[in-house]
Amino acid sequence: MAATAPCGSGAEETGSEAAAGKPGGTSFQRKGPRAGGLDRGGSRLVSIAGTRPSVRNGQLLVSTGLPALDQLLGGGLAVGTVLLIEEDKYDIYSPLLFKYFLAEGIISGHTLLVASAKEDPADILQELPAPLLDNHCKKEFDEDSCNDKTPESNIEMKIAWRYQLLPKMQAGPVSSSRFGHYYDVSKRIPQELIEASKWYGFFLPEKLSSSLPAEPCYLTHGYLKLLQFIQSIIYEDGFDGTNPQKKQKNILRIGIQNLGSPLWGDDICCTENCDNNHNLTKFLYVLRGLLRNSLSACIITVPSHLIQNKAVIARVANLSDTVVGLESFMGSEKETNPLYKDYHGLIHIRKIPRLNNLTGDISDVKDLAFKLKRKLFTIELELKKERKDFIMPSVTPSE
Amino acid sequence: MFPELNDLLNTTPDKVEQGKLTLLCDAQTDGSFLLHHFLSFYLRANCKVCFVALTQSFSHYSIVAQKLGVSLTTARERGQLVVLEGLKSSVDVFFRAQEEPHPLQFLRKASAGDLQPLYEFVQEALKPVDGEEAAWRCPVLLMDDLSVLLSLGVGAVAVLDLVHYCRATVCCKLKGNLVALVHDSGGAEDEESNTLLNGLSHQSHLILRVEGLATGFCRDVHGQLTILRRTLSQPTVQGERRLTYQYKIQDKNVSFFARGMSPAVL
């Protein structure tokens, strides 16, 4: 239940309750001592690994896996919200952002829920990037640096020899107290980390094979099954606070890939005026309802360039909290534009949520480009060189 | 509520006009700050408010209202405020079939939905209770927002019918007010949205239209507000009045100024 300090006139109680107490509330929390001096559930909630409260309004944030993107989104992704990624044309870079998000979840010890109609979630998890550990992340940024091994100390331990028998590799979260880690996309995540983490997979062909729908339903079957699956996980694992006996609160990270594509059974990408082009929007609405009442954050990638009906794209964006669009230069005329030669594409922050506030965290920087280096995905301010023939991309007035 | 907006609209919580339909419309930007204004304004004016909150959770509105000096939870406990939380109820309706009709029952229908249960909910919430006739001033219905209904599969005509029924009950019969927020998609692409917007603009007494600046993003001026007031009762020469201001949203207030007169520029 979100609670704020009373501003003098309100007579609300001041303690910050954990989501278990109040059924109608969300999990937005404000950190810090209250005016009334009570801090019953707040400190416990803030101490979930891999989260931190926002400096602006005390909401709980999780990292998207890319510290640069976290900064552009105002510190991170708020718990209980949806991050929508509009895929680039050939779906090369959006899976990267998807994997960063999931990898961050594994490192922070969060529970994962991976849903896809194209790939088996187990395969997706195998391809996650490896984390760069603390003493290496500074060195790894240099492309020319050539070290990539932990200096194995084979020196025998003389005094604490019993500890030598313990396994050297940590099986648990590597550095769970940090917010935001760096990853090396050229390497795979160690198998031990995947095995140590808790994850649920939803692979559409498996889930649909059992029952073949005969009658038309109020929502596409794929979406309906996915919503039921998400709801059951949230309920059983206690992310919505219905089970206060759960010892340690945790975040559920949900990742849904290629939502809206024909593989999910939705035909908004195939025809312009299909009869029920509100399946995706209905799904998003109910999903957001589920998220608002639980400790979870969701990333969804949507092939919006395939959606024929432009009205649906606008509605989908309106129903999501944060919208980021990727535009890759591959195959477009921008590839040969000398202005863009250093970059692989543009990244557009289309929407930032206003949560518990009149304004949102809008960054001043609007022209952002991304580049996939050998090991790292970077987002940079697009340098404006002299632009004689350069046509400014249309900037939508933001809120 | 924002004192500057009250001045611009020439209202105060003490003298509240009755029987009016106010349309809040935003294009390419977020006009929800207007809704927060009207919510706190009518609660301060001691009106009975029915709030159909379809876009955000109750705690979001509650926290913002507290910044504006009004406590939604207290109002709810006193009976002054009735809230339909769209996000929370949609989950209930969607996963469990309800026995009695639920306002959001249309979520379970495959074809175009029926908004009658929603209308009955509003009617039930705002009908005058015998014991407390003199307690509240006039009933007010706030809807945030109607474009969500379009996204959920309801047709534009059904939404217009709902507004018509609500207007007949709230504005004409109960002499109250209706405030609705609609998104303008800003193009010819979304026909349903255009139908809804045109239909509502035609019947509204007051239209507050919010749009981003044509020149792009600016840190000091967040957008432009156009106030269109229609005086339907007295057909004078000056049938319509349109005023345009620019605004900047701050943490607890929104400041309005004439176009080009932003304090940052002067």
Interface residues (C-beta under 8 A of the other chain):
Chain A: M1 A2 T4 P6 C7 S9 G10 A11 E12 G24 G25 T26 F28 N57 P216 C217 Y218 L227 Q228 Q231 N276 H278 T281 K282 Y285 V286 R288 G289 L290 R292 N293 N309 K310 A311 A314 R315 N318 L319 R354 L355 N356 N357 L358 T359 G360 I362 D364 K366 V395 T396 P397 S398 E399
Chain B: Q28 T29 D30 S32 F33 H36 Q56 S57 F58 S59 H60 S62 I63 V64 Q66 K67 G69 S71 T73 T74 E85 G86 L87 K88 S90 V91 F94 F95 L107 R108 K109 A110 S111 S147 V148 L150 S151 L152 G153 H183 S185 G187 E189 D190 E191 E192 S193 E211 G212 L213 A214 T215 G216 F217 R219 H222 G223 I249 Q250 D251 K252 V254
